[in-house]
Amino acid sequence: MTQDNVRVAPLWDRPDQRLLQRFREHSVANLGDALDRLNIVDGGISPIWKGAKAVGTALPVFTVAGDNKAVIAALDHIRPGDILVINALGYDGRAIVGDNLAQRFDVFGAVGAVVDGYVRDGAIIEKLGVPVFARGLTPAGPFKNGPGTIGEPVAIGGVVVSPGDIVVADDDGVIVIPPHRAEEALTAVEAIVAREADLDAEVAELRSRRA
């Protein structure tokens, strides 16, 4: 299916919301350790406001550098719990997302956006509380000519993201978990959390002895 010059993939499966809820209990760092420190998006993509966190189902978008026609078209394909994952080619000359689009993501049910590119209106987006992760900020607005794709795999920060993948993002960065590895990741991360609790207890005991 196409929308003018924006190609849209057929419908895809999305993980159950109960599964996503289980991932909300864990940090990106611990999940990265659980997945052998793979599937972590490079550190150039980070939250544009401190404390931003999002866990959702990937809605991938690919767009020409400096152009957000496909991002606007993706609004019609958002389902509750989605997180937009936008390959904007890392371009720093124009913002792909601003406060108006961020608000629309929220209204349409998306939990946030991860942009391999630049955005703008950072202070407003922070005030709105919409989690947005990007390479940086620029005031320059985008073109709206296309082409682009929606719902096809994209690459962001060195990681391939397919529609329906689980995306977890926090202050440390972003990780992508394929659904078929979800239970494996959760089992491993629970063991990591337990081990870290033991290590913290050891430190607390050492501190008390030295007090």
Backbone hydrogen bonds in HBPLUS format (Angstrom, degrees):
<---DONOR---> <-ACCEPTOR-->    atom                        ^
c    i                          cat <-CA-CA->   ^        H-A-AA   ^      H-
h    n   atom  resd res      DA  || num        DHA   H-A  angle D-A-AA Bond
n    s   type  num  typ     dist DA aas  dist angle  dist       angle   num
A0008-VAL N   A0001-MET O   2.79 MM   7  5.33 171.3  1.79 160.5 158.7     1
A0003-GLN N   A0006-VAL O   2.74 MM   3  5.03 162.2  1.77 148.0 154.3     2
A0006-VAL N   A0003-GLN O   2.96 MM   3  5.03 152.6  2.03 116.8 125.6     3
A0007-ARG N   A0148-GLY O   2.93 MM 141  6.36 149.4  2.03 157.7 150.4     4
A0150-ILE N   A0007-ARG O   2.78 MM 143  6.22 140.0  1.93 157.7 168.7     5
A0009-ALA N   A0150-ILE O   2.89 MM 141  6.23 164.8  1.91 167.4 172.1     6
A0019-LEU N   A0016-ASP O   2.98 MM   3  5.41 133.2  2.21 108.0 119.8     7
A0020-LEU N   A0016-ASP O   3.30 MM   4  6.78 154.5  2.37 146.8 153.6     8
A0021-GLN N   A0017-GLN O   2.99 MM   4  6.24 151.7  2.07 146.2 153.7     9
A0022-ARG N   A0019-LEU O   3.14 MM   3  5.35 127.2  2.43 100.3 113.0    10
A0023-PHE N   A0020-LEU O   3.00 MM   3  5.22 126.1  2.30 101.0 115.1    11
A0024-ARG N   A0020-LEU O   3.19 MM   4  6.58 134.1  2.41 144.1 156.8    12
A0024-ARG N   A0021-GLN O   3.14 MM   3  5.14 133.4  2.37  94.9 107.6    13
A0025-GLU N   A0022-ARG O   3.43 MM   3  5.81 160.9  2.47 104.8 110.2    14
A0026-HIS N   A0023-PHE O   3.09 MM   3  5.63 171.0  2.10 120.8 122.9    15
A0031-LEU N   A0027-SER O   3.01 MM   4  6.22 160.9  2.04 148.4 154.4    16
A0032-GLY N   A0028-VAL O   2.79 MM   4  5.94 149.3  1.88 148.5 157.2    17
A0033-ASP N   A0029-ALA O   3.07 MM   4  6.42 154.0  2.14 146.6 152.7    18
A0034-ALA N   A0030-ASN O   2.95 MM   4  6.22 149.1  2.05 142.8 152.0    19
A0035-LEU N   A0031-LEU O   3.03 MM   4  6.31 132.4  2.27 140.6 152.1    20
A0035-LEU N   A0032-GLY O   3.18 MM   3  5.17 134.0  2.40  95.1 107.3    21
A0037-ARG N   A0032-GLY O   2.54 MM   5  4.52 144.6  1.66 158.1 151.4    22
A0036-ASP N   A0033-ASP O   3.21 MM   3  5.19 139.0  2.39 116.7 111.5    23
A0038-LEU N   A0035-LEU O   3.05 MM   3  5.74 153.6  2.12 119.8 126.1    24
A0176-VAL N   A0039-ASN O   3.06 MM 137  5.54 157.0  2.11 151.5 158.5    25
A0041-VAL N   A0174-VAL O   2.91 MM 133  5.42 154.8  1.97 145.6 153.4    26
A0042-ASP N   A0157-GLY O   2.99 MM 115  4.82 157.7  2.04 122.5 129.8    27
A0045-ILE N   A0042-ASP O   3.21 MM   3  6.34 178.1  2.21 133.4 134.0    28
A0046-SER N   A0134-ALA O   2.99 MM  88  5.58 162.6  2.02 145.4 139.8    29
A0134-ALA N   A0046-SER O   2.94 MM  88  5.58 152.6  2.02 154.8 147.3    30
A0048-ILE N   A0132-VAL O   3.04 MM  84  6.14 162.5  2.07 166.5 161.4    31
A0052-ALA N   A0049-TRP O   3.26 MM   3  6.02 154.5  2.33 140.3 140.4    32
A0054-ALA N   A0169-ALA O   2.89 MM 115  5.21 157.6  1.94 143.4 147.9    33
A0169-ALA N   A0054-ALA O   2.83 MM 115  5.21 156.5  1.88 162.4 166.4    34
A0056-GLY N   A0167-VAL O   2.98 MM 111  5.43 157.8  2.03 150.2 157.2    35
A0167-VAL N   A0056-GLY O   2.86 MM 111  5.43 172.9  1.86 161.4 163.3    36
A0057-THR N   A0081-GLY O   2.96 MM  24  6.15 154.7  2.03 137.6 145.9    37
A0083-ILE N   A0057-THR O   2.80 MM  26  5.57 151.0  1.88 139.6 137.8    38
A0058-ALA N   A0165-ASP O   2.76 MM 107  5.21 168.0  1.78 155.7 159.9    39
A0164-GLY N   A0058-ALA O   3.12 MM 106  5.09 168.9  2.13 137.2 139.5    40
A0059-LEU N   A0083-ILE O   2.97 MM  24  5.85 153.2  2.05 146.7 143.4    41
A0085-VAL N   A0059-LEU O   3.06 MM  26  5.82 164.9  2.08 128.5 129.8    42
A0151-GLY N   A0060-PRO O   2.84 MM  91  5.11 167.5  1.86 154.8 153.9    43
A0061-VAL N   A0085-VAL O   2.83 MM  24  6.04 151.6  1.91 154.6 152.3    44
A0087-ASN N   A0061-VAL O   2.82 MM  26  6.22 162.9  1.85 167.9 168.1    45
A0062-PHE N   A0149-THR O   3.00 MM  87  5.09 162.1  2.04 136.9 141.0    46
A0149-THR N   A0062-PHE O   2.92 MM  87  5.09 151.8  2.00 137.7 145.3    47
A0063-THR N   A0087-ASN O   3.12 MM  24  6.31 167.8  2.13 164.2 160.5    48
A0067-ASP N   A0064-VAL O   3.07 MM   3  5.43 147.8  2.18 145.0 138.8    49
A0143-PHE N   A0066-GLY O   2.85 MM  77  6.15 169.0  1.86 155.1 156.3    50
A0068-ASN N   A0143-PHE O   2.97 MM  75  6.47 154.3  2.04 164.7 160.9    51
A0071-VAL N   A0068-ASN O   3.11 MM   3  5.04 120.0  2.49  94.2 109.4    52
A0072-ILE N   A0068-ASN O   3.07 MM   4  6.39 158.7  2.12 156.4 160.6    53
A0073-ALA N   A0069-LYS O   3.00 MM   4  6.29 160.8  2.04 150.3 156.0    54
A0074-ALA N   A0070-ALA O   2.95 MM   4  6.08 135.5  2.15 137.3 148.8    55
A0074-ALA N   A0071-VAL O   3.19 MM   3  5.05 126.8  2.49  90.1 103.9    56
A0075-LEU N   A0072-ILE O   3.15 MM   3  5.68 158.5  2.20 112.0 118.3    57
A0076-ASP N   A0073-ALA O   3.26 MM   3  6.10 152.4  2.34 120.5 124.5    58
A0077-HIS N   A0074-ALA O   2.88 MM   3  5.21 159.4  1.93 113.7 120.6    59
A0082-ASP N   A0079-ARG O   2.98 MM   3  5.71 151.4  2.06 153.8 153.6    60
A0081-GLY N   A0109-GLY O   3.01 MM  28  6.23 157.6  2.06 158.8 151.6    61
A0111-VAL N   A0082-ASP O   2.73 MM  29  6.04 159.8  1.77 165.7 172.9    62
A0084-LEU N   A0112-GLY O   3.12 MM  28  6.48 149.1  2.22 152.1 143.7    63
A0114-VAL N   A0084-LEU O   2.72 MM  30  6.12 157.8  1.77 161.4 169.1    64
A0086-ILE N   A0114-VAL O   2.79 MM  28  6.15 165.6  1.81 167.4 171.8    65
A0116-ASP N   A0086-ILE O   2.81 MM  30  6.08 175.7  1.81 176.0 176.6    66
A0088-ALA N   A0116-ASP O   3.18 MM  28  5.36 138.8  2.36 115.2 125.9    67
A0091-TYR N   A0088-ALA O   3.32 MM   3  6.33 174.2  2.33 126.1 127.1    68
A0090-GLY N   A0116-ASP O   2.70 MM  26  4.86 148.9  1.79 144.5 134.7    69
A0095-ALA N   A0140-ALA O   2.71 MM  45  5.84 174.8  1.71 166.6 166.2    70
A0096-ILE N   A0118-TYR O   2.77 MM  22  6.13 162.2  1.80 158.8 153.2    71
A0120-ARG N   A0097-VAL O   2.94 MM  23  6.44 151.1  2.03 158.4 165.1    72
A0102-ALA N   A0098-GLY O   3.01 MM   4  6.19 162.8  2.04 155.8 161.4    73
A0103-GLN N   A0099-ASP O   2.97 MM   4  6.14 155.5  2.03 145.8 151.1    74
A0104-ARG N   A0100-ASN O   3.09 MM   4  6.38 154.0  2.16 142.9 150.2    75
A0105-PHE N   A0101-LEU O   2.83 MM   4  6.16 154.2  1.89 156.5 163.5    76
A0106-ASP N   A0102-ALA O   3.23 MM   4  6.51 160.8  2.27 145.9 149.8    77
A0107-VAL N   A0103-GLN O   2.93 MM   4  6.25 159.8  1.97 151.9 157.6    78
A0108-PHE N   A0104-ARG O   2.91 MM   4  6.00 156.4  1.96 152.1 157.4    79
A0110-ALA N   A0105-PHE O   2.83 MM   5  5.10 147.4  1.94 158.0 149.5    80
A0109-GLY N   A0106-ASP O   3.11 MM   3  5.20 155.5  2.17 102.6 110.1    81
A0113-ALA N   A0131-PRO O   3.06 MM  18  6.61 147.5  2.17 150.2 160.1    82
A0133-PHE N   A0113-ALA O   2.89 MM  20  6.26 156.5  1.95 152.6 160.5    83
A0115-VAL N   A0133-PHE O   2.71 MM  18  5.99 165.8  1.73 154.0 158.8    84
A0135-ARG N   A0117-GLY O   2.84 MM  18  5.39 163.5  1.87 167.1 167.1    85
A0119-VAL N   A0136-GLY O   3.06 MM  17  6.49 159.5  2.11 152.4 155.7    86
A0138-THR N   A0119-VAL O   2.95 MM  19  6.17 149.1  2.05 153.5 162.3    87
A0125-ILE N   A0121-ASP O   2.94 MM   4  6.17 165.7  1.96 162.0 166.6    88
A0126-GLU N   A0122-GLY O   2.95 MM   4  6.13 153.4  2.02 146.9 154.2    89
A0127-LYS N   A0123-ALA O   3.04 MM   4  6.26 156.5  2.10 140.3 146.6    90
A0128-LEU N   A0124-ILE O   2.85 MM   4  6.15 149.4  1.95 149.3 158.3    91
A0129-GLY N   A0125-ILE O   2.97 MM   4  6.16 128.4  2.25 135.4 149.0    92
A0130-VAL N   A0125-ILE O   3.33 MM   5  5.86 151.0  2.42 158.2 159.5    93
A0129-GLY N   A0126-GLU O   2.99 MM   3  4.96 131.4  2.23  94.8 108.8    94
A0154-VAL N   A0161-VAL O   2.97 MM   7  5.39 156.1  2.03 149.0 153.4    95
A0161-VAL N   A0154-VAL O   2.69 MM   7  5.39 169.2  1.70 168.3 172.0    96
A0156-ILE N   A0159-VAL O   2.92 MM   3  5.44 160.6  1.96 154.2 152.3    97
A0159-VAL N   A0156-ILE O   3.00 MM   3  5.44 159.1  2.04 118.4 125.0    98
A0165-ASP N   A0162-SER O   3.05 MM   3  5.66 160.7  2.09 142.0 141.3    99
A0166-ILE N   A0177-ILE O   2.88 MM  11  4.95 167.5  1.89 149.5 147.2   100
A0177-ILE N   A0166-ILE O   2.72 MM  11  4.95 169.6  1.73 154.6 158.2   101
A0168-VAL N   A0175-ILE O   3.02 MM   7  5.43 166.5  2.04 155.0 159.5   102
A0175-ILE N   A0168-VAL O   2.90 MM   7  5.43 157.8  1.95 158.0 165.3   103
A0170-ASP N   A0173-GLY O   2.90 MM   3  5.45 155.8  1.96 154.4 161.7   104
A0173-GLY N   A0170-ASP O   3.03 MM   3  5.45 138.0  2.21 111.3 122.5   105
A0181-ARG N   A0178-PRO O   2.87 MM   3  5.52 160.7  1.91 123.8 130.4   106
A0182-ALA N   A0179-PRO O   3.09 MM   3  5.04 167.1  2.11 108.3 111.5   107
A0185-ALA N   A0181-ARG O   2.91 MM   4  6.06 160.0  1.95 153.5 159.1   108
A0186-LEU N   A0182-ALA O   2.95 MM   4  6.21 158.4  1.99 153.4 159.3   109
A0187-THR N   A0183-GLU O   2.96 MM   4  6.12 162.3  1.99 151.9 156.2   110
A0188-ALA N   A0184-GLU O   3.04 MM   4  6.22 164.5  2.07 149.2 153.6   111
A0189-VAL N   A0185-ALA O   2.86 MM   4  5.99 159.1  1.90 149.4 155.7   112
A0190-GLU N   A0186-LEU O   3.06 MM   4  6.11 152.1  2.14 143.6 149.9   113
A0191-ALA N   A0187-THR O   3.37 MM   4  6.65 151.6  2.46 141.6 148.0   114
A0192-ILE N   A0188-ALA O   3.08 MM   4  6.39 150.1  2.17 144.5 153.3   115
A0193-VAL N   A0189-VAL O   2.89 MM   4  6.12 159.7  1.93 151.3 155.7   116
A0194-ALA N   A0190-GLU O   3.08 MM   4  6.27 157.8  2.13 142.7 148.4   117
A0195-ARG N   A0191-ALA O   2.98 MM   4  6.20 156.2  2.04 144.6 151.1   118
A0196-GLU N   A0192-ILE O   2.88 MM   4  6.13 158.1  1.92 152.1 158.1   119
A0197-ALA N   A0193-VAL O   2.97 MM   4  6.20 148.2  2.07 144.5 153.1   120
A0198-ASP N   A0194-ALA O   3.12 MM   4  6.46 150.7  2.21 143.9 151.2   121
A0199-LEU N   A0195-ARG O   3.00 MM   4  6.35 155.3  2.06 148.6 155.4   122
A0200-ASP N   A0196-GLU O   2.86 MM   4  6.09 156.9  1.91 149.0 155.1   123
A0201-ALA N   A0197-ALA O   2.98 MM   4  6.19 151.4  2.06 142.8 150.5   124
A0202-GLU N   A0198-ASP O   3.00 MM   4  6.33 147.9  2.11 144.2 152.9   125
A0203-VAL N   A0199-LEU O   3.03 MM   4  6.37 156.6  2.09 148.5 154.2   126
A0204-ALA N   A0200-ASP O   2.89 MM   4  6.17 158.8  1.94 149.5 155.6   127
A0205-GLU N   A0201-ALA O   2.96 MM   4  6.19 153.7  2.03 145.3 151.9   128
A0206-LEU N   A0202-GLU O   2.96 MM   4  6.24 157.3  2.02 148.9 155.1   129
A0207-ARG N   A0203-VAL O   2.84 MM   4  6.09 156.5  1.90 151.9 158.5   130
A0208-SER N   A0204-ALA O   3.00 MM   4  6.24 156.0  2.06 144.6 150.8   131
A0209-ARG N   A0205-GLU O   3.07 MM   4  6.30 147.5  2.18 144.3 152.8   132
A0210-ARG N   A0206-LEU O   3.12 MM   4  6.34 142.2  2.27 142.7 152.3   133
A0210-ARG N   A0207-ARG O   3.18 MM   3  5.20 125.4  2.49  94.2 107.9   134
A0211-ALA N   A0208-SER O   3.41 MM   3  5.16 152.1  2.49  92.0  99.9   135
